[in-house]
Amino acid sequence: MTREVRIKGTPISKGVGIGTTVFLEMDDSDVPEFPITMGEVDEEIARYHTARTSSRDALRSLQEDLSSVGSSVVASIIGVHIEMLDDPLMTTEMEKKIRETLKNSESVFHNVIHDYETKFSEMNDGFFKQRLSDVKDLSQRVLRNLCGEPKTAFEQIPQAAILVAKELSPSDIALIDASKIGAFVTETGGSTSHAALIARAKGIPYVAGIDRTAFTYGVDTQIIVDGQSGDVILNPTPETIQNYMQLKNLLVRQYRQLEKERDLRAETLDGYAVPLYANINDAEDLALAFRNGAVGVGLFRSEYLFLENHNLFFDEEKQVEIYKHLFSFATEFPITFRVMDLGGDKHANLFQEIAKGTSSFFGWRGIRFLLNRPDVFTTQLRAVLRAAVGRQVRVLFPMIAEIQEFRDVQTIVESVKQDLRMKGTLFLEKPPLGCMLEVPSAVLICDVLAEECDFLALGTNDLIQYTLGVDRTNPHTPDASLHPAVIRMIRLAILAAKRHQKPVTVCGDMASNPLCTALLIGLGARLSCDPRILPVIKQTIRRTSLLHAVDIAEHVMTRATSAEIVQYLEDEMQKLESDTADFPLIF
């Protein structure tokens, strides 16, 4: 009898998958290579462009399908890939290489991309790591079209397959029928990677950081993937399978129970009302948020609109139309509109423009980017102020690091207002203006920022990364969200803001983690989370009391390590489950 083996990885997408292993190998070692004559060059270039066009058409079709079912974030990722097909590397550089080498387009393309991948793989910048994944994804697609093999290995996978790979490409995952896949297991990949976003959007469990050489039992090994804990279990015993089947059934029952409770108020056992806001990317997210009980939008990430449509940057009228449509879904609810957080990996074409003369994009994003691109910045400001007439819209500015940046923002906003007044254009006269706290410097001067801005939003994802020096895209980086330094920074920001009677809303992943809910309430924060997790967070709120939450926060502040904090919160969660509910909280 083959023994059960447990391997610890990094949980990327929650859920439980039970099935058999299917190994995915993206091997392009068999790319044909042969010489061509000068007379065949134009024909070979045309053949290459036909393959490139076919790849673009397939991606556009996929993007439209994803948008039609509400997967706009995934559609945005695919949009970046479409843009990359028009990169000079994919067009003029390829034509030049075919003419110079007099080789067939498959081999030329393979060699050009290989050199590109080699350069990117040698860089430590997180931007280039993500671009490397995107380039590999595109190269596989174009090569399949050139070689006359448009179908992917995904189309032959069996039901309930546990897909094991070194890495996963975003566009191929987007094609997968989620009902066929039990889970994903990869060596590389982080929680903020494009593949991770798509897996979560499709509800597919995913664990990364697993060495494939650990799979010593061959293809079709029975396997369990626990997207909650990061455990991958090979050859599970009948008892283990039964336990995980019970857990899967429990998740289904819990989801149905949450659906019944979504219209209940988000208030603690002692009557303290906790306004729950949602983080959204588009109107579909907004509709889901209100169905799940949100009382407003704590963070609208406007940059995703620009990833989908490059022409929006300088099209003020189109932006007005889009924002009005969005605001029409929330006539009686507040919306926090974050201006585009561009820079780094947020837009391929603008990246190329910024890239001249630099090899790193650390910190070159958000408000720093916008203050250096006033044409882009003022166009969006004009559009949102015009669209916000008669609505409860607050405007939030990302990556503020010092008070002068916010003062510069205020000057630009006033200039935009004055211009609109002179032209007789209706606009929202006094929108509340807020700062995002995402870097340590902003937290340390939070008292100064709170004195001049109207509200504050705390982005824990970037705050963790910049405070602790961790790469959130690396599967080997431990979860640092409950590091004592991070908790103390959150507390410092909230206390400083309270002295000026300014609210602080936590809108990072911590707000979407029920393990952190009582802690954040006890610290005095407002919560804005993923629309899909709102019912779970509401249920957590309804099972605790404000006094208990404050007590939890005080106890956490005395803990010295992340492990101690996690253990304490898990213990408190277990007590909560046994005292107040028939259904345990799954986190």
Secondary structure, 3 states (H helix, E strand, C coil): CCCCEEEECEEEECCEEEEEEEEECCCCCCCCCCECCHHHHHHHHHHHHHHHHHHHHHHHHHHHHHHHCCCHHHHHHHHHHHHHCCCHHHCHHHHHHHHHHCECHHHHHHHHHHHHHHHHHCCCCHHHHHHHHHHHHHHHHHHHHHCCCCCCHHHHCCCCEEEEECCCCHHHHHHCCCCCEEEEEECCCCCCCHHHHHHHHHCCCEEECCCHHHCCCCCCCEEEEECCCCEEEECCCHHHHHHHHHHHHHHHHHHHHHHHHCCCCCECCCCCECCEEEEECCHHHHHHHHHCCCCCEEEEECHHHHHHCHHHHHCHHHHHHHHHHHHHHHCCCCEEEECCCCECCCCHHHHHHHCCCCCCCCCCEHHHHHHCCHHHHHHHHHHHHHHCCCCCEEEEECCCCCHHHHHHHHHHHHHHHHHHHHCCCCCCCCCCEEEEECCHHHHHCHHHHHHHCCEEEECHHHHHHHHHCCCCCCCCCCCCCCCHHHHHHHHHHHHHHHHCCCCEEECCHHHHCHHHHHHHHHHCCEEEECHHHHHHHHHHHHCCCHHHHHHHHHHHCCCCCHHHHHHHHHHHHHHHHHHHCCCCCCC
